[in-house]
């Protein structure tokens, strides 16, 4: 693809940078595109331009802005790798296993192919490093839910909850961001030997 960038000669971009065949090019003559100047002049006197590098630079600028503004970013989990997951956010990011959920996840493979919302923990453009956290997003959501639940809780009210953990002496119940203990003696009018008989 030949591109006029206002220089004395036109610049060339290899067709494979558009990742399609010549017949299916996403551009046509007369379109404006952003390019990256790789070389001022090659042996034939052409400028060497790159669309791919321009796109990457734009993505890095956007990711850096999201990081600086402490915003969330959506990405596609592409692979399970050592220590966590590989995530596509325009560039390849790393989501450590400890940052996938609020509690440890046994099978990280279940997330492959899923789109998830995360926060950027660390960013190093020179090394091409992006470390992500889904846990930070979940914690923020849980904290908001917790505040809302505590605001509405009143002694004596009936409330639904989800059993999160069962111990010898009772069960921990999630009431919406807040865990409450339901003691074994409060589970039944009759005697039970273990909370798992009831819950």
C-alpha positions as CSV (number, residue, x, y, z in Angstrom):
1,X,0.0,0.0,0.0
2,X,1.5,3.3,-1.1
3,X,0.9,6.3,1.3
4,X,1.5,10.0,0.8
5,X,2.8,11.5,4.0
6,X,3.7,14.9,2.5
7,X,7.3,13.8,1.9
8,X,9.2,14.0,-1.4
9,X,8.4,10.4,-2.0
10,X,5.6,8.0,-1.1
11,X,5.9,5.5,1.7
12,X,5.2,1.8,1.4
13,X,3.4,-0.5,3.8
14,X,3.5,-4.3,3.3
15,X,0.1,-5.8,2.6
16,X,0.5,-8.4,5.3
17,X,0.3,-5.6,7.9
18,X,-3.4,-5.4,7.1
19,X,-3.8,-9.1,7.7
20,X,-6.1,-9.6,4.7
21,X,-5.8,-10.4,1.0
22,X,-5.5,-7.7,-1.6
23,X,-9.2,-8.1,-2.6
24,X,-10.4,-7.6,1.0
25,X,-8.3,-4.6,2.0
26,X,-10.1,-2.6,4.8
27,X,-9.0,0.7,3.1
28,X,-9.4,2.3,-0.3
29,X,-7.5,4.9,-2.4
30,X,-8.1,8.3,-0.8
31,X,-8.5,7.1,2.8
32,X,-6.5,8.7,5.6
33,X,-4.6,6.3,8.0
34,X,-2.2,6.7,10.8
35,X,1.3,5.3,10.1
36,X,4.7,5.0,11.9
37,X,7.8,6.1,10.0
38,X,10.3,3.3,10.2
39,X,12.9,4.5,7.8
40,X,13.4,7.8,6.0
41,X,14.5,6.3,2.7
42,X,15.4,2.7,1.6
43,X,17.6,1.8,-1.4
44,X,14.8,2.6,-3.9
45,X,14.2,6.0,-2.3
46,X,10.9,5.0,-0.6
47,X,9.9,5.8,2.9
48,X,9.3,2.6,5.0
49,X,6.1,3.0,6.9
50,X,4.3,0.7,9.4
51,X,0.5,0.6,10.1
52,X,1.0,-2.1,12.7
53,X,3.5,0.0,14.8
54,X,1.2,3.0,14.6
55,X,-1.7,0.9,15.9
56,X,0.5,-0.5,18.7
57,X,1.6,3.0,19.7
58,X,-2.0,4.1,19.8
59,X,-2.9,1.1,22.0
60,X,-0.1,1.8,24.4
61,X,-1.1,5.4,24.7
62,X,-4.7,4.3,25.5
63,X,-3.5,1.7,28.0
64,X,-1.2,4.2,29.7
65,X,-4.1,6.7,30.0
66,X,-6.3,4.0,31.5
67,X,-3.5,3.1,34.0
68,X,-2.9,6.8,34.9
69,X,-6.6,7.4,35.5
70,X,-7.0,4.2,37.5
71,X,-9.8,3.0,35.2
72,X,-10.9,-0.6,34.4
73,X,-10.1,-2.3,31.1
74,X,-11.7,-5.3,29.4
75,X,-9.7,-8.1,27.9
76,X,-9.9,-11.5,26.3
77,X,-8.2,-14.4,28.2
78,X,-6.2,-16.2,25.4
79,X,-4.2,-18.7,27.3
80,X,-3.3,-20.4,30.6
81,X,0.4,-19.9,31.3
82,X,2.8,-20.5,34.1
83,X,1.7,-18.5,37.1
84,X,-1.5,-17.2,35.6
85,X,-3.3,-16.2,32.4
86,X,-2.4,-14.4,29.2
87,X,-4.9,-11.7,28.4
88,X,-5.3,-9.7,25.1
89,X,-6.0,-6.0,25.8
90,X,-4.7,-4.8,22.5
91,X,-1.3,-6.0,23.7
92,X,-0.5,-9.1,25.6
93,X,-1.1,-8.7,29.4
94,X,-0.3,-11.0,32.3
95,X,-3.0,-11.8,34.9
96,X,-1.3,-13.6,37.9
97,X,-3.2,-16.5,39.4
98,X,-3.5,-14.7,42.7
99,X,-5.3,-11.8,41.0
100,X,-7.9,-13.8,39.2
101,X,-10.5,-14.0,42.0
102,X,-11.2,-13.1,45.6
103,X,-10.4,-16.7,46.6
104,X,-7.8,-19.0,45.1
105,X,-8.9,-20.6,41.8
106,X,-8.0,-24.3,41.2
107,X,-8.7,-24.4,37.5
108,X,-7.5,-21.3,35.7
109,X,-8.3,-22.9,32.4
110,X,-12.0,-22.2,32.8
111,X,-11.3,-18.5,32.1
112,X,-9.7,-19.1,28.6
113,X,-11.9,-17.6,25.9
114,X,-13.8,-15.3,28.4
115,X,-13.9,-11.5,28.3
116,X,-13.2,-10.1,31.8
117,X,-12.9,-6.6,33.3
118,X,-9.6,-5.8,35.1
119,X,-7.4,-3.1,36.6
120,X,-3.8,-2.5,35.5
121,X,-1.4,-3.1,38.4
122,X,1.9,-2.5,36.6
123,X,2.9,-1.1,33.3
124,X,6.3,-1.0,31.5
125,X,6.1,0.1,27.9
126,X,9.8,-0.4,27.2
127,X,9.6,-4.1,28.2
128,X,6.1,-4.5,26.9
129,X,4.9,-5.6,30.3
130,X,1.4,-5.2,31.6
131,X,0.3,-6.9,34.9
132,X,-3.5,-7.0,35.4
133,X,-5.9,-7.7,38.3
134,X,-9.5,-8.9,38.2
135,X,-9.4,-9.3,42.0
136,X,-9.1,-5.5,42.4
137,X,-12.3,-5.0,40.4
138,X,-14.1,-7.7,42.4
139,X,-12.9,-6.2,45.7
140,X,-14.2,-2.8,44.8
141,X,-17.6,-4.2,43.9
142,X,-17.7,-6.2,47.1
143,X,-16.8,-3.2,49.2
144,X,-19.7,-1.2,47.6
145,X,-22.1,-4.1,48.2
146,X,-20.9,-4.4,51.8
147,X,-21.5,-0.7,52.5
148,X,-25.0,-1.0,51.0
149,X,-25.8,-4.2,53.1
150,X,-24.5,-2.8,56.4
151,X,-26.6,0.3,55.8
152,X,-29.8,-1.7,55.5
153,X,-29.2,-4.4,58.2
154,X,-31.5,-4.2,61.1
155,X,-31.6,-6.5,64.2
156,X,-34.5,-8.9,63.9
157,X,-34.9,-8.7,60.1
158,X,-35.1,-11.8,57.9
159,X,-32.5,-12.0,55.3
160,X,-31.3,-14.4,52.6
161,X,-27.7,-15.4,52.3
162,X,-25.4,-17.8,50.6
163,X,-23.3,-20.3,52.6
164,X,-19.7,-19.7,51.9
165,X,-17.9,-22.0,54.3
166,X,-18.9,-24.7,56.8
167,X,-16.9,-25.4,60.0
168,X,-17.3,-27.7,63.0
169,X,-19.0,-25.0,65.0
170,X,-21.2,-23.3,62.3
171,X,-21.4,-21.8,58.8
172,X,-20.3,-18.5,57.4
173,X,-23.0,-16.9,55.3
174,X,-22.5,-14.1,52.7
175,X,-25.3,-11.6,53.2
176,X,-24.1,-9.4,50.3
177,X,-20.5,-8.4,50.8
178,X,-20.7,-9.1,54.5
179,X,-20.1,-12.6,56.0
180,X,-22.1,-13.5,59.1
181,X,-21.6,-16.6,61.3
182,X,-24.6,-18.9,61.8
183,X,-23.7,-20.9,64.9
184,X,-24.5,-24.7,65.0
185,X,-26.8,-24.1,68.0
186,X,-28.9,-21.7,66.0
187,X,-29.4,-24.0,63.0
188,X,-32.1,-26.3,64.4
189,X,-34.4,-26.7,67.4
190,X,-33.1,-30.3,67.7
191,X,-29.5,-31.4,68.2
192,X,-27.2,-31.8,65.2
193,X,-23.7,-33.1,65.3
194,X,-22.4,-31.2,62.3
195,X,-23.6,-28.1,60.3
196,X,-23.4,-30.1,57.0
197,X,-26.5,-32.1,58.2
198,X,-28.5,-28.9,57.7
199,X,-26.6,-26.8,55.2
